[in-house]
Amino acid sequence: MSGLTAISADSFGLYVHWPFCLSKCPYCDFNSRAMGAVDHRRWRAAYVTELAHFARLAPGRRLTSIYFGGGTPSLMEPATIAAIIAAAAGHFTVAPDIEITLEANPSTAEAGRFTDFRAAGINRLSIGVQALDDRALAFLGRGHSAAEAKAAVGLASRLFERYSFDLICARPGQTPADWAAELAQGLAMAGDHLSLYQLTIEDGTAFAPAYERGDFVLPEDDQAAALYGLTQEMCEGAGLPAYEVSNHARPGGESRHNLTYWRGGDYVGIGPGAHGRLDHTALAQRRDPGAWLDGVEKDGHGTAEEEILDARTRAEELVMMGLRLNAGIDAATFAAAAGLSLWQVIDPAGLARMEQGGFVIRTATGLRATAAGLLMLNGVTGALLG
């Protein structure tokens, strides 16, 4: 992988947001809520309608990826998934090797449903395992056991050519030895991709007040750094090096859809709270499911915000996204995409501080974050941009 690639019509994605879960996880700050009664036919029609709206705004695009996220999209009816995929194929030119990903939870996994998703057109499954320890799963509010998680991954490996799963580390009381043993289990089950996140406390989640009260304690920064270093070492040794802050893959196994985000490509998002980037315009759909549904049925779409991004804002997004990638930012392709030189956007004093701190390094072709910089990504990008 060679840094930030040029932006072209060959990189175009569709994101589909399903906002419902069986229950809300205490660490989750995504736009999701517990599912009650859902009129699946009505929702199916709304997705197809909003997709048609965006297709009119993006004619002639070559679709390289579709990503069903949430929420828990494996709670969608397979017929809805099939209808969205068929509608997308009718609106866009579909790349022969299109990647179509569905997020699934082990608690919603059973052979008939996974088989139905495959028949509907899904060719890549992303499973929210989160932990391979039953006590940790209970702490994280997950509705499945470690045994169920392993069974779901095994099933995915038999039904899908490509599959991934998530694990969360830096949990309360977790030692490097604990994580090494758990990650070793994960690597033994892995296909071509793993997503490995450190537990963070986000405002608005159930964990936030509990953490403030002192109900649990997270590892100190040096402990978290040790876990991060261990993760890199073990994954590289297993042939799944990091290609992004929290994502690891065998060569060619990277998430093409997420790379469209991180490389600054165009994509459209349908469904409550979905975001998009189209022709330098930032788009956001209404977050409330009912309001989104009403908007689509009334106006043909549920768009809440449209913002034309000026060159500076666009360039800053490309810096923040490009530094997430281990390969970093190539200055020439950055200039072609942003219309500004990389060195016009980077604050010289901030860059000097970050270089002295060992967070970023200049390369022969541009700029990339070091391992320490990737660990502290948000602070790095803010300082670089002044």
C-alpha positions in Angstrom: 0.0 0.0 0.0 1.5 3.3 -1.1 0.0 6.1 0.9 -2.9 8.3 -0.1 -4.0 7.4 -3.6 -5.4 9.8 -6.2 -9.1 10.5 -6.0 -11.1 9.4 -9.0 -14.4 8.0 -10.2 -12.9 4.5 -9.6 -13.3 5.0 -5.8 -17.0 5.4 -5.0 -18.9 3.7 -2.1 -22.4 3.4 -0.8 -23.0 3.2 3.0 -26.3 1.9 4.3 -27.1 2.6 7.9 -29.5 0.4 9.9 -30.1 2.1 13.2 -31.5 -0.7 15.3 -29.9 -3.2 17.7 -31.3 -5.8 20.1 -29.9 -3.7 22.9 -27.6 -0.7 23.2 -24.0 -1.6 24.2 -22.7 0.7 27.0 -19.5 1.7 25.1 -21.3 2.6 21.8 -21.8 6.2 20.7 -23.1 5.3 17.2 -26.5 6.3 16.0 -28.3 3.2 17.2 -31.1 2.2 19.5 -33.0 -0.9 20.7 -35.3 -2.2 18.1 -39.0 -2.4 18.7 -41.6 -3.2 16.0 -40.2 -2.4 12.5 -42.3 -2.3 9.3 -39.6 -3.9 7.1 -41.5 -3.3 3.9 -41.8 0.4 4.6 -38.1 0.6 5.5 -37.1 -1.4 2.4 -39.0 1.1 0.2 -37.5 4.1 2.0 -33.9 2.9 1.4 -34.6 2.2 -2.3 -36.2 5.7 -2.6 -33.3 7.5 -0.9 -30.8 5.6 -3.0 -32.6 6.8 -6.2 -32.3 10.4 -4.9 -28.5 10.1 -4.5 -28.1 8.2 -7.8 -29.6 11.3 -9.6 -26.9 13.4 -7.9 -24.1 11.0 -8.9 -24.8 9.8 -12.4 -22.4 7.5 -14.2 -20.4 6.5 -11.1 -18.6 3.2 -10.9 -19.6 1.6 -7.6 -16.7 -0.2 -5.9 -18.1 -1.0 -2.5 -21.4 -1.2 -0.4 -21.2 -1.3 3.4 -24.2 -2.2 5.6 -23.4 -0.7 9.0 -25.3 0.2 12.2 -26.7 -0.6 14.6 -27.0 -4.3 13.8 -27.6 -4.7 10.1 -27.9 -8.5 10.5 -31.3 -7.7 11.9 -32.4 -6.5 8.5 -34.5 -8.8 6.4 -32.3 -10.4 3.7 -35.0 -9.2 1.2 -34.2 -5.6 2.1 -30.5 -6.2 1.6 -31.1 -7.8 -1.8 -33.4 -5.0 -2.8 -30.8 -2.3 -2.0 -28.0 -4.2 -3.8 -30.3 -4.7 -6.9 -31.3 -1.0 -6.8 -27.6 0.1 -6.6 -26.8 -2.2 -9.6 -29.6 -0.5 -11.5 -28.3 3.0 -10.8 -24.5 2.6 -11.0 -21.9 0.7 -13.0 -20.9 -2.0 -10.6 -17.2 -2.9 -10.4 -16.6 -6.6 -11.2 -14.8 -7.1 -7.9 -17.3 -5.0 -5.8 -16.9 -5.5 -2.1 -20.3 -5.8 -0.3 -19.9 -5.9 3.5 -22.5 -6.6 6.2 -21.9 -6.1 9.9 -23.2 -8.9 12.0 -23.4 -9.8 15.7 -22.7 -13.4 16.9 -26.0 -13.4 18.8 -27.9 -12.9 15.6 -25.9 -15.6 13.8 -27.4 -18.9 12.6 -26.7 -20.9 9.5 -30.0 -20.1 7.6 -29.6 -16.4 8.1 -25.9 -16.2 7.1 -26.7 -18.3 4.1 -29.6 -15.9 3.2 -27.2 -12.9 3.5 -24.8 -14.6 1.1 -27.7 -15.3 -1.3 -28.8 -11.7 -1.1 -25.4 -10.6 -2.4 -23.2 -10.0 0.6 -19.6 -11.2 -0.1 -17.8 -9.9 3.0 -19.0 -10.3 6.6 -17.8 -8.1 9.6 -18.6 -9.7 12.9 -18.8 -7.8 16.2 -17.0 -10.4 18.4 -15.4 -7.7 20.7 -14.0 -10.3 23.2 -13.2 -14.0 23.5 -13.8 -14.0 27.3 -17.3 -14.4 28.8 -16.6 -12.1 31.7 -15.4 -9.4 29.4 -18.4 -9.9 27.1 -20.7 -9.4 30.1 -18.9 -6.2 31.1 -19.2 -4.9 27.5 -22.9 -5.6 27.5 -22.7 -8.1 24.6 -25.5 -10.6 24.1 -23.4 -13.5 23.1 -20.9 -15.9 24.6 -17.3 -16.5 23.5 -18.4 -19.9 22.2 -21.1 -18.3 20.1 -18.6 -15.8 18.8 -16.2 -18.6 17.7 -19.0 -20.5 16.1 -20.1 -17.4 14.2 -16.6 -16.8 12.9 -16.3 -20.4 11.9 -19.6 -20.3 10.0 -18.5 -17.1 8.2 -15.2 -18.7 7.2 -17.2 -21.4 5.4 -19.8 -19.2 3.7 -17.8 -16.1 2.8 -14.5 -15.8 0.9 -13.8 -12.7 3.0 -14.7 -12.0 6.6 -13.4 -9.9 9.5 -14.2 -9.5 13.2 -13.6 -6.9 15.9 -11.9 -7.2 19.2 -11.6 -4.6 22.0 -8.5 -4.4 24.2 -7.3 -2.2 27.0 -10.2 -3.3 29.1 -10.3 -2.9 32.9 -7.7 -5.2 34.6 -6.5 -6.6 31.3 -2.8 -7.5 31.4 -0.4 -7.9 28.4 -0.4 -11.6 29.1 -4.3 -11.7 29.0 -4.4 -9.8 25.7 -1.6 -11.9 24.2 -3.6 -15.1 24.9 -6.8 -13.6 23.6 -5.3 -12.1 20.5 -3.6 -15.5 19.8 -7.0 -17.1 19.7 -8.2 -14.3 17.4 -5.4 -14.7 15.0 -5.9 -18.4 14.8 -9.5 -17.8 13.6 -8.7 -14.8 11.4 -9.3 -14.6 7.7 -7.8 -11.7 5.7 -8.8 -8.9 8.1 -9.0 -8.0 11.8 -10.2 -4.8 13.5 -8.6 -4.3 16.9 -9.7 -1.3 19.0 -8.7 0.1 22.4 -11.6 0.7 24.7 -12.4 4.4 24.9 -15.1 6.2 27.0 -17.3 8.4 24.8 -19.7 11.1 26.0 -23.3 10.1 25.9 -22.6 6.4 26.4 -23.7 4.4 29.5 -20.0 3.8 30.3 -19.3 7.6 30.6 -21.1 8.2 34.0 -19.9 4.8 35.3 -16.3 5.7 34.5 -16.7 9.1 36.1 -18.0 7.5 39.3 -15.0 5.2 39.4 -17.0 2.0 38.8 -14.1 0.8 36.7 -10.6 1.9 35.8 -8.9 1.7 32.4 -5.2 0.9 31.9 -2.8 3.8 32.2 -1.3 5.4 29.1 1.9 3.4 29.4 -0.1 0.1 29.8 -2.3 1.0 26.8 0.9 1.7 24.8 2.3 -1.7 25.7 -0.9 -3.4 24.6 -0.8 -1.5 21.3 2.8 -2.5 20.7 2.0 -6.1 21.5 -0.8 -6.0 19.0 1.4 -4.7 16.3 4.1 -7.3 17.0 1.7 -10.3 17.1 -0.3 -9.2 14.0 2.8 -8.6 11.9 4.1 -12.0 13.0 0.9 -13.6 11.9 0.9 -11.9 8.5 -1.8 -9.3 9.3 0.1 -6.0 9.7 -1.7 -2.8 10.5 -2.6 -0.7 7.5 -4.6 1.8 9.6 -4.7 2.8 13.2 -7.0 0.0 14.3 -7.2 -2.3 11.2 -5.0 -5.2 10.2 -5.0 -7.2 7.0 -3.1 -9.6 4.8 -2.0 -7.9 1.6 -5.1 -7.4 -0.6 -7.4 -8.0 2.4 -7.9 -4.3 3.4 -11.4 -3.0 3.7 -11.9 -1.3 0.3 -14.9 0.6 1.5 -13.1 2.1 4.5 -10.1 2.9 2.3 -12.4 5.1 0.2 -13.0 7.1 3.4 -9.4 7.3 4.5 -8.2 8.2 1.0 -10.7 11.0 0.6 -12.9 9.3 -2.0 -16.6 10.0 -2.7 -19.3 8.0 -1.1 -23.0 8.4 -0.4 -24.8 7.3 2.8 -28.5 6.3 3.1 -30.4 5.7 6.3 -30.8 7.6 9.6 -27.7 9.5 10.5 -25.7 8.3 7.5 -22.9 10.6 6.2 -21.6 11.1 2.7 -19.0 13.1 0.7 -20.0 13.9 -2.9 -18.2 16.4 -5.2 -16.7 18.2 -2.2 -20.1 18.4 -0.4 -20.5 16.9 3.1 -23.9 15.3 3.5 -25.7 14.1 6.7 -29.1 12.4 7.0 -31.6 12.9 9.8 -30.5 11.0 12.8 -33.9 10.1 14.3 -35.3 7.0 12.5 -38.8 8.2 12.5 -37.9 11.7 11.2 -35.7 10.1 8.5 -38.4 7.8 7.4 -41.0 10.6 7.2 -38.6 12.8 5.3 -37.9 10.1 2.7 -41.6 9.4 2.2 -42.3 13.1 1.8 -39.3 14.5 -0.1 -37.6 11.4 -1.5 -34.6 11.8 0.9 -33.9 12.4 4.6 -31.0 14.9 4.2 -30.5 17.2 7.2 -27.3 18.9 6.3 -25.4 19.8 3.1 -22.1 21.7 3.4 -19.9 22.6 0.5 -16.3 22.1 1.7 -13.8 24.8 0.8 -10.3 23.9 -0.3 -8.8 24.4 3.2 -11.4 22.2 4.9 -11.1 19.5 2.3 -7.4 19.5 2.6 -7.6 19.3 6.4 -9.9 16.3 6.1 -7.4 14.6 3.8 -4.6 15.2 6.4 -6.6 13.7 9.2 -7.7 10.7 7.2 -4.4 10.2 5.5 -2.5 10.0 8.8 -4.7 7.2 9.9 -3.0 5.0 7.3 0.3 3.4 8.2 1.7 4.3 4.7 0.9 8.0 5.4 0.3 10.8 2.9 2.0 11.1 -0.5 2.5 14.8 -1.1 2.0 14.6 -4.9 -1.3 12.7 -4.7 -2.4 14.9 -1.9 -1.9 18.0 -4.0 -3.8 16.5 -6.9 -6.8 15.6 -4.6 -6.8 18.8 -2.4 -5.7 21.5 -4.9 -3.3 22.7 -2.2 0.3 21.6 -1.4 0.6 19.4 1.7 3.1 21.9 3.1 0.6 24.7 2.7 -1.8 22.9 5.0 0.6 21.7 7.6 1.5 24.2 10.4 5.4 24.4 10.4 5.6 25.0 14.1 3.2 22.2 14.9 5.1 19.9 12.5 8.4 20.7 14.3 6.9 19.9 17.7 5.4 16.6 16.4 8.7 15.6 14.8 10.6 16.4 18.0 8.1 14.4 20.0 8.5 11.4 17.7 4.9 11.4 16.5 5.4 12.0 12.8 8.2 11.7 10.3 8.8 13.2 6.9 9.4 10.6 4.2 10.9 10.8 0.7 7.4 11.3 -0.7 5.4 13.0 2.1 4.5 12.5 5.7 3.4 9.7 8.0 2.6 9.1 11.7 5.0 6.9 13.8 3.7 4.2 16.0 3.5 6.7 18.9 1.7 9.1 16.6 -0.9 6.5 15.5 -1.5 5.8 19.2 -2.2 9.5 19.8 -3.7 10.2 16.5 -6.3 12.9 17.5 -3.7 15.0 19.3 -1.2 14.7 16.4 -3.5 15.9 13.7 -4.9 18.8 15.7 -1.4 20.0 16.5 -0.3 19.7 12.9 -3.1 21.8 11.6 -2.6 24.4 14.2 
